[in-house]
């Protein structure tokens, strides 16, 4: 790191670290050194599911999906529902994007898509029963606000026809600041949405031009303020580090601006450059990407800046204000994790609609066809558009429980585990416990005869701990995983 870069980082750290070393992250009562990050950083899954989506099996029968729905609905203790709707359309291509999207300026396509989407909802909803209540809804994309106000109203009417929301349900929508106005945000609030998530990525004009996403600071500020004015309970902003043209200094200025906007939550994502998998990323000049060293320094600086600004580290790449419900759930050991990331809600059955949407029904995962043509044609034949899925074995289900507990940094109590599963944790996972010893010795984990606990500075490394319990991670795979940090 150059002298200039060191000076820039040190100028934003607030109270200096006790060590005097600017290459540390000062969490409350502890420091995480750069050397520790380098020692344990590796590539691995983000564990929004276990097994991860790259392990789902092709040609998974839709009848199996319906069987799982029937069993869950017949249960005396049927889980609440979470609903995800994938809306894939975008007016322009963001070069970094790895989402399943359709680039078009023909807004008539969304009306046709809704008709097909409603067919899927109409086919699935009779299998959900009448007693289950819905505690979450998330519209993702693509760009959900590609849809017109009338189309979004029609969509919400159709969803409410099939799903009964609890009074405290979370209704979230992903927002591209280029596609909304104060009036459209007021409309979304009127439809019942109470959470917004804005794709900010970076405020630097050169970075925005390099990824083909021009959205000036004033545009984002107006959208966030309109969200507050319309009573949205939680506002999230996404940042991405590792994008072309980014430097330590330029990203520090982006943080200045975002901290001024003061969103309730901030997600600090590490860009994974995989042009062999995602065609749009081939439009990014490899020589414009920051080096691995610069990326690490951007992360270190960003974490320090956000902590100094009063945000709390939730886990992985997520930060939140102390009074945000994510942090309250963390303090009460009530965090959960699903395909939308960290959530405060208890374990739900997730029902996904739209192309490539993923669902989780008990001990099974299902995923729709990625292709719009296949999705449409299969529904036209009166069949569900299920393309992939996975039925968890009893061992998978136990490992999922352990992995998700670790990912949420919750204590893993061995006595409670034995009471639930009729066998001791130590006998089930003797090899895994031995593999965790280097993390214990480094002060990242606490492990004794009573249980396993992720220590505060270990929260940066939860993906590494989870990988120890993943029986699939060392088998051949299609997916390429991102670095932990």
C-alpha positions as CSV (number, residue, x, y, z in Angstrom):
1,X,0.0,0.0,0.0
2,X,1.4,3.4,-0.9
3,X,2.1,6.2,1.5
4,X,-0.7,8.2,-0.1
5,X,-3.2,5.4,0.3
6,X,-2.2,4.8,3.9
7,X,-2.7,8.4,4.7
8,X,-6.1,8.4,3.1
9,X,-7.2,5.4,5.1
10,X,-5.9,6.7,8.4
11,X,-7.7,10.0,7.8
12,X,-11.1,8.2,8.0
13,X,-10.6,5.7,10.8
14,X,-12.0,7.9,13.7
15,X,-10.3,6.9,16.9
16,X,-6.9,5.3,16.0
17,X,-6.5,1.6,16.7
18,X,-4.6,0.8,19.9
19,X,-2.0,-0.9,17.8
20,X,-1.5,2.2,15.7
21,X,-1.6,0.0,12.6
22,X,-3.9,1.5,10.0
23,X,-4.3,-2.0,8.4
24,X,-6.7,-3.2,11.1
25,X,-10.5,-3.1,11.5
26,X,-11.4,-1.8,15.0
27,X,-14.5,-3.6,16.1
28,X,-15.7,-2.9,19.6
29,X,-13.1,-4.3,22.0
30,X,-11.1,-6.0,19.3
31,X,-9.0,-5.5,16.2
32,X,-8.9,-7.7,13.1
33,X,-5.5,-7.4,11.4
34,X,-4.9,-7.5,7.7
35,X,-2.5,-10.5,8.3
36,X,-5.4,-12.5,9.9
37,X,-7.6,-11.8,6.9
38,X,-4.9,-12.8,4.5
39,X,-4.4,-16.0,6.4
40,X,-7.9,-17.2,6.4
41,X,-9.3,-15.6,3.2
42,X,-10.4,-18.1,0.5
43,X,-13.0,-18.7,-2.1
44,X,-16.3,-20.2,-0.9
45,X,-20.1,-20.1,-1.1
46,X,-22.3,-17.4,0.4
47,X,-24.7,-20.0,1.9
48,X,-28.0,-18.5,1.1
49,X,-29.0,-22.2,1.0
50,X,-27.4,-25.6,1.8
51,X,-26.7,-27.4,-0.4
52,X,-25.9,-24.4,-2.5
53,X,-27.8,-23.7,-5.8
54,X,-24.9,-25.0,-8.0
55,X,-25.7,-28.5,-6.5
56,X,-29.3,-28.5,-7.5
57,X,-30.2,-31.4,-9.8
58,X,-31.5,-30.9,-13.3
59,X,-34.8,-32.2,-14.5
60,X,-36.3,-32.1,-11.0
61,X,-39.9,-33.2,-11.4
62,X,-42.7,-30.7,-10.6
63,X,-44.6,-33.5,-9.0
64,X,-42.0,-33.7,-6.3
65,X,-42.4,-30.0,-5.7
66,X,-46.2,-30.4,-5.3
67,X,-45.7,-33.4,-3.0
68,X,-43.5,-31.3,-0.7
69,X,-46.1,-28.6,-0.7
70,X,-48.8,-31.1,0.2
71,X,-46.9,-32.5,3.1
72,X,-46.0,-29.1,4.5
73,X,-49.6,-27.8,4.2
74,X,-51.0,-30.9,5.9
75,X,-48.6,-30.4,8.9
76,X,-50.1,-29.3,12.2
77,X,-47.4,-26.8,12.4
78,X,-47.2,-25.5,8.9
79,X,-44.4,-22.9,8.5
80,X,-45.3,-19.3,7.5
81,X,-44.6,-18.2,4.0
82,X,-42.1,-16.0,2.3
83,X,-42.8,-15.0,-1.3
84,X,-40.2,-14.0,-4.0
85,X,-41.2,-12.7,-7.4
86,X,-38.6,-12.3,-10.1
87,X,-39.2,-9.4,-12.5
88,X,-36.3,-9.7,-15.0
89,X,-36.6,-6.6,-17.2
90,X,-34.1,-3.8,-17.4
91,X,-33.9,-0.8,-19.8
92,X,-30.1,-0.9,-20.0
93,X,-27.3,-3.3,-19.3
94,X,-25.1,-2.9,-16.2
95,X,-21.9,-4.6,-17.2
96,X,-21.1,-6.0,-13.7
97,X,-24.5,-7.7,-13.3
98,X,-24.7,-11.5,-12.8
99,X,-28.5,-11.6,-12.4
100,X,-31.0,-13.3,-14.7
101,X,-32.2,-10.2,-16.7
102,X,-33.8,-9.3,-20.0
103,X,-32.6,-6.0,-21.5
104,X,-35.3,-4.2,-23.4
105,X,-36.9,-0.8,-23.7
106,X,-40.2,-2.4,-24.9
107,X,-42.4,-2.0,-21.9
108,X,-45.2,-4.0,-23.4
109,X,-43.1,-7.1,-22.6
110,X,-43.8,-6.8,-18.9
111,X,-47.6,-7.0,-19.4
112,X,-47.1,-10.3,-21.2
113,X,-44.8,-11.6,-18.5
114,X,-47.3,-10.8,-15.8
115,X,-49.9,-12.9,-17.5
116,X,-47.6,-15.9,-17.5
117,X,-46.5,-15.1,-13.9
118,X,-50.2,-15.2,-12.8
119,X,-50.6,-18.6,-14.4
120,X,-47.9,-19.9,-12.2
121,X,-49.3,-18.3,-9.1
122,X,-52.8,-19.7,-9.9
123,X,-51.3,-23.2,-10.3
124,X,-49.3,-23.2,-7.1
125,X,-51.5,-21.4,-4.6
126,X,-54.2,-24.2,-4.3
127,X,-51.4,-26.4,-2.9
128,X,-50.5,-23.9,-0.1
129,X,-53.7,-24.4,2.0
130,X,-55.7,-21.7,3.7
131,X,-54.1,-21.6,7.1
132,X,-50.6,-20.4,6.2
133,X,-49.9,-16.7,6.6
134,X,-47.3,-14.7,4.6
135,X,-44.6,-12.8,6.6
136,X,-42.4,-11.7,3.7
137,X,-42.6,-10.5,0.1
138,X,-39.7,-9.5,-2.0
139,X,-39.7,-8.2,-5.6
140,X,-36.4,-8.7,-7.3
141,X,-34.9,-8.5,-10.7
142,X,-34.0,-7.2,-13.1
143,X,-35.7,-3.9,-12.2
144,X,-39.1,-4.3,-10.6
145,X,-39.9,-0.6,-11.2
146,X,-39.6,-1.4,-15.0
147,X,-43.3,-2.2,-14.5
148,X,-45.8,0.6,-14.8
149,X,-47.8,1.8,-11.8
150,X,-50.9,0.0,-13.2
151,X,-48.9,-3.3,-13.6
152,X,-47.4,-3.1,-10.1
153,X,-50.9,-2.5,-8.8
154,X,-52.2,-5.5,-10.8
155,X,-49.4,-7.6,-9.5
156,X,-50.0,-6.8,-5.9
157,X,-53.7,-7.4,-6.3
158,X,-53.0,-10.8,-7.7
159,X,-50.5,-11.6,-4.9
160,X,-53.0,-10.5,-2.2
161,X,-55.6,-12.7,-3.8
162,X,-53.5,-15.8,-3.0
163,X,-51.5,-14.8,0.0
164,X,-52.7,-13.3,3.3
165,X,-50.0,-11.1,4.9
166,X,-49.6,-10.7,8.6
167,X,-49.9,-7.2,10.0
168,X,-46.1,-7.0,10.5
169,X,-45.1,-8.5,7.2
170,X,-42.0,-7.3,5.4
171,X,-42.8,-6.2,1.9
172,X,-39.5,-5.2,0.1
173,X,-38.7,-4.1,-3.4
174,X,-35.4,-3.6,-5.2
175,X,-35.0,-0.1,-6.6
176,X,-32.9,1.2,-9.5
177,X,-32.7,4.9,-8.7
178,X,-32.8,5.7,-12.4
179,X,-36.3,4.3,-12.7
180,X,-38.2,5.9,-9.8
181,X,-39.6,9.3,-8.8
182,X,-41.0,10.6,-5.5
183,X,-44.5,9.8,-7.0
184,X,-43.6,6.2,-7.9
185,X,-42.2,5.6,-4.4
186,X,-45.4,7.1,-2.9
187,X,-47.3,4.6,-5.1
188,X,-45.2,1.7,-3.8
189,X,-45.8,2.7,-0.2
190,X,-49.5,2.9,-1.0
191,X,-49.4,-0.7,-2.3
192,X,-48.0,-1.8,1.1
193,X,-44.3,-1.9,0.5
194,X,-42.4,-0.9,3.6
195,X,-38.8,-1.7,2.7
196,X,-36.6,-0.5,-0.2
197,X,-33.2,-1.6,-1.4
198,X,-31.3,0.7,-3.7
199,X,-28.5,-0.3,-6.0
200,X,-25.9,2.4,-5.5
201,X,-22.7,0.5,-6.3
202,X,-20.4,3.6,-6.6
203,X,-20.9,7.4,-6.9
204,X,-17.8,8.0,-8.9
205,X,-18.6,9.1,-12.5
206,X,-15.7,7.2,-14.0
207,X,-16.7,4.0,-12.3
208,X,-20.3,4.5,-13.4
209,X,-19.3,5.0,-17.0
210,X,-17.0,1.9,-16.9
211,X,-20.0,-0.3,-15.8
212,X,-22.6,1.6,-17.9
213,X,-24.7,2.7,-14.9
214,X,-25.0,6.5,-14.7
215,X,-26.9,7.6,-11.6
216,X,-25.7,10.9,-10.1
217,X,-25.6,11.4,-6.4
218,X,-28.5,13.9,-6.4
219,X,-30.7,11.3,-8.1
220,X,-30.0,8.7,-5.4
221,X,-30.4,11.3,-2.6
222,X,-33.8,12.3,-4.0
223,X,-34.9,8.7,-4.1
224,X,-33.7,7.9,-0.6
225,X,-35.4,11.0,0.8
226,X,-38.6,10.2,-1.0
227,X,-38.5,6.7,0.7
228,X,-38.2,8.4,4.1
229,X,-40.9,10.9,3.3
230,X,-43.3,8.0,2.4
231,X,-42.7,6.1,5.6
232,X,-40.6,3.1,4.4
233,X,-39.4,1.4,7.6
234,X,-36.0,0.3,6.4
235,X,-33.8,1.6,3.5
236,X,-30.9,-0.5,2.2
237,X,-28.1,0.6,-0.1
238,X,-25.9,-1.8,-2.0
239,X,-22.2,-0.9,-2.7
240,X,-19.8,-3.0,-4.8
241,X,-16.1,-2.9,-4.4
242,X,-13.7,-4.2,-7.0
243,X,-15.3,-2.5,-9.9
244,X,-13.3,-1.0,-12.8
245,X,-11.7,2.4,-12.2
246,X,-12.1,2.2,-8.5
247,X,-9.4,3.4,-6.2
248,X,-9.0,3.6,-2.5
249,X,-9.5,7.4,-2.7
250,X,-12.5,7.3,-5.0
251,X,-14.3,4.7,-3.0
252,X,-13.6,6.7,0.2
253,X,-15.5,9.6,-1.4
254,X,-18.4,7.3,-2.3
255,X,-18.5,6.3,1.4
256,X,-18.5,10.0,2.4
257,X,-21.6,10.5,0.2
258,X,-23.4,7.4,1.3
259,X,-22.8,8.0,5.0
260,X,-24.3,11.4,4.5
261,X,-27.4,9.8,3.0
262,X,-27.6,7.6,6.1
263,X,-29.4,4.5,4.9
264,X,-30.6,2.0,7.6
265,X,-28.6,-0.8,6.1
266,X,-25.6,-1.1,3.8
267,X,-24.5,-4.2,1.9
268,X,-20.8,-4.0,0.8
269,X,-20.4,-6.6,-1.9
270,X,-17.2,-7.9,-3.4
271,X,-17.4,-7.9,-7.2
272,X,-16.7,-11.3,-8.7
273,X,-15.4,-10.9,-12.3
274,X,-16.4,-14.0,-14.2
275,X,-16.6,-13.1,-17.9
276,X,-16.6,-16.7,-18.9
277,X,-20.0,-17.2,-17.2
278,X,-21.6,-13.7,-17.6
279,X,-21.4,-12.2,-21.1
280,X,-22.0,-8.7,-19.9
281,X,-18.8,-8.8,-17.8
282,X,-16.8,-9.2,-21.0
283,X,-17.6,-5.5,-21.7
284,X,-15.4,-4.6,-18.6
285,X,-11.8,-4.0,-19.4
286,X,-9.7,-6.3,-17.3
287,X,-6.9,-3.8,-17.1
288,X,-9.3,-1.3,-15.4
289,X,-10.0,-3.6,-12.5
290,X,-8.3,-2.8,-9.2
291,X,-5.7,-5.2,-8.0
292,X,-6.3,-7.8,-5.3
293,X,-4.3,-5.7,-2.9
294,X,-6.4,-2.6,-3.7
295,X,-9.6,-4.5,-3.2
296,X,-8.5,-5.7,0.2
297,X,-7.5,-2.2,1.2
298,X,-10.9,-0.9,0.0
299,X,-12.7,-3.4,2.1
300,X,-10.6,-2.7,5.2
301,X,-11.1,1.1,4.8
302,X,-14.8,0.7,4.1
303,X,-15.4,-1.5,7.2
304,X,-13.6,1.0,9.4
305,X,-15.5,3.9,7.9
306,X,-18.9,2.4,8.4
307,X,-18.1,1.3,12.0
308,X,-16.8,4.8,12.8
309,X,-20.0,6.2,11.3
310,X,-22.1,4.2,13.8
311,X,-23.1,1.2,11.8
312,X,-22.9,-2.2,13.4
313,X,-21.4,-5.2,11.6
314,X,-24.1,-7.8,11.1
315,X,-22.2,-10.5,9.2
316,X,-20.5,-11.2,5.8
317,X,-20.8,-7.9,4.0
318,X,-23.8,-6.4,5.8
319,X,-23.9,-3.4,8.1
320,X,-26.9,-1.8,9.9
321,X,-27.7,1.0,12.3
322,X,-27.9,-0.1,15.9
323,X,-31.7,0.4,16.1
324,X,-32.4,-1.5,12.9
325,X,-34.3,-4.7,13.3
326,X,-31.4,-6.7,11.8
327,X,-29.1,-5.7,14.6
328,X,-31.8,-6.2,17.2
329,X,-32.3,-9.8,15.8
330,X,-28.5,-10.3,15.9
331,X,-28.3,-9.3,19.6
332,X,-31.2,-11.7,20.4
333,X,-29.7,-14.5,18.3
334,X,-32.7,-14.3,16.0
335,X,-31.0,-13.8,12.6
336,X,-32.0,-16.1,9.8
337,X,-30.7,-16.5,6.3
338,X,-32.4,-17.2,2.9
339,X,-31.9,-16.4,-0.8
340,X,-32.5,-12.7,0.0
341,X,-29.7,-12.7,2.6
342,X,-30.0,-12.0,6.3
343,X,-33.6,-11.8,7.6
344,X,-35.3,-11.3,10.9
345,X,-38.0,-13.8,10.3
346,X,-38.2,-17.3,11.6
347,X,-37.7,-20.2,9.3
348,X,-40.3,-19.9,6.5
349,X,-41.2,-21.9,3.4
350,X,-40.1,-19.8,0.5
351,X,-42.3,-19.8,-2.6
352,X,-40.6,-18.4,-5.8
353,X,-42.4,-17.2,-8.9
354,X,-40.9,-16.1,-12.3
355,X,-38.0,-17.2,-14.4
356,X,-35.1,-18.7,-12.4
357,X,-36.9,-18.1,-9.1
358,X,-35.9,-20.4,-6.2
359,X,-38.2,-21.9,-3.6
360,X,-37.5,-23.8,-0.3
361,X,-40.2,-26.1,0.9
362,X,-39.2,-27.9,4.1
363,X,-36.3,-30.1,3.2
364,X,-36.4,-29.5,-0.6
365,X,-35.4,-26.7,-3.0
366,X,-36.9,-26.0,-6.4
367,X,-35.9,-23.6,-9.1
368,X,-37.7,-22.5,-12.2
369,X,-36.4,-22.5,-15.8
370,X,-33.9,-19.7,-16.5
371,X,-35.2,-19.1,-20.0
372,X,-38.3,-17.0,-20.6
373,X,-39.3,-19.1,-23.6
374,X,-39.1,-22.4,-21.7
375,X,-40.9,-20.9,-18.7
376,X,-43.7,-19.6,-21.0
377,X,-44.0,-22.8,-23.1
378,X,-44.2,-25.1,-20.1
379,X,-46.9,-23.1,-18.4
380,X,-48.8,-23.0,-21.6
381,X,-49.0,-26.8,-21.4
382,X,-50.5,-26.5,-17.9
383,X,-47.3,-27.7,-16.2
384,X,-45.2,-26.0,-13.5
385,X,-41.9,-24.6,-14.9
386,X,-39.7,-26.4,-12.4
387,X,-36.2,-27.1,-13.9
388,X,-34.0,-27.9,-10.9
389,X,-34.3,-29.1,-7.4
390,X,-32.8,-30.9,-4.5
391,X,-34.3,-33.2,-1.9
392,X,-32.2,-33.0,1.3
393,X,-31.2,-36.2,3.0
394,X,-31.4,-36.4,6.8
395,X,-27.7,-35.7,6.9
396,X,-28.1,-32.7,4.6
397,X,-30.8,-31.3,6.8
398,X,-28.6,-31.5,9.9
399,X,-25.7,-29.9,8.2
400,X,-27.9,-27.1,6.9
401,X,-29.0,-26.4,10.5
402,X,-25.4,-26.2,11.6
403,X,-24.3,-24.1,8.6
404,X,-27.1,-21.6,8.9
405,X,-26.5,-21.2,12.7
406,X,-22.8,-20.5,12.0
407,X,-23.7,-18.1,9.2
408,X,-25.8,-16.1,11.6
409,X,-23.1,-16.2,14.3
410,X,-25.6,-17.8,16.7
411,X,-24.4,-20.1,19.5
412,X,-24.5,-23.8,18.7
413,X,-25.5,-25.6,21.9
414,X,-24.4,-29.2,22.0
415,X,-27.0,-30.3,24.6
416,X,-29.9,-28.7,22.6
417,X,-28.5,-30.4,19.4
418,X,-28.6,-33.8,21.1
419,X,-32.1,-33.2,22.4
420,X,-33.3,-32.4,18.8
421,X,-31.4,-35.1,16.9
422,X,-30.8,-37.9,19.5
423,X,-27.1,-38.0,18.9
424,X,-24.2,-36.0,20.2
425,X,-22.7,-33.2,18.1
426,X,-19.2,-34.4,18.9
427,X,-19.8,-37.9,17.5
428,X,-21.6,-36.5,14.4
429,X,-18.9,-34.0,13.6
430,X,-15.6,-35.2,15.1
431,X,-13.6,-34.6,11.9
432,X,-15.2,-31.2,11.4
433,X,-14.4,-30.1,15.0
434,X,-10.8,-31.1,14.4
435,X,-10.7,-28.9,11.3
436,X,-12.0,-25.9,13.3
437,X,-9.0,-25.9,15.6
438,X,-6.9,-23.4,13.6
439,X,-9.8,-20.9,13.9
440,X,-10.1,-21.6,17.6
441,X,-6.4,-21.0,18.1
442,X,-6.7,-17.7,16.2
443,X,-9.4,-16.5,18.5
444,X,-12.2,-16.6,15.9
445,X,-14.2,-19.4,17.5
446,X,-14.9,-20.5,21.0
447,X,-15.2,-24.3,21.3
448,X,-15.7,-26.4,24.5
449,X,-17.8,-29.3,25.7
450,X,-20.9,-27.1,25.9
451,X,-21.0,-25.8,22.4
452,X,-19.6,-23.7,19.5
453,X,-19.7,-19.9,19.3
454,X,-18.5,-17.5,16.6
455,X,-16.5,-14.8,18.4
456,X,-16.9,-11.2,17.4
457,X,-13.9,-11.0,15.1
458,X,-14.8,-14.4,13.7
459,X,-17.9,-13.0,12.1
460,X,-15.8,-11.9,9.1
461,X,-14.9,-15.6,8.5
462,X,-18.3,-17.4,8.9
463,X,-18.2,-18.7,5.3
464,X,-14.9,-20.4,6.0
465,X,-16.3,-22.1,9.2
466,X,-19.5,-23.1,7.3
467,X,-17.4,-24.8,4.6
468,X,-16.0,-27.2,7.1
469,X,-19.4,-28.7,7.5
470,X,-20.2,-28.7,3.7
471,X,-19.9,-32.2,2.4
472,X,-20.3,-31.0,-1.2
473,X,-17.8,-28.1,-1.3
474,X,-14.8,-30.2,-2.3
475,X,-16.6,-32.1,-5.0
476,X,-16.4,-31.0,-8.7
477,X,-18.7,-28.1,-9.4
478,X,-19.8,-25.8,-12.1
479,X,-20.0,-22.6,-10.1
480,X,-17.0,-20.4,-9.3
481,X,-17.1,-19.0,-5.8
482,X,-16.1,-15.6,-4.7
483,X,-13.4,-14.8,-2.1
484,X,-14.6,-14.6,1.5
485,X,-13.3,-11.1,1.9
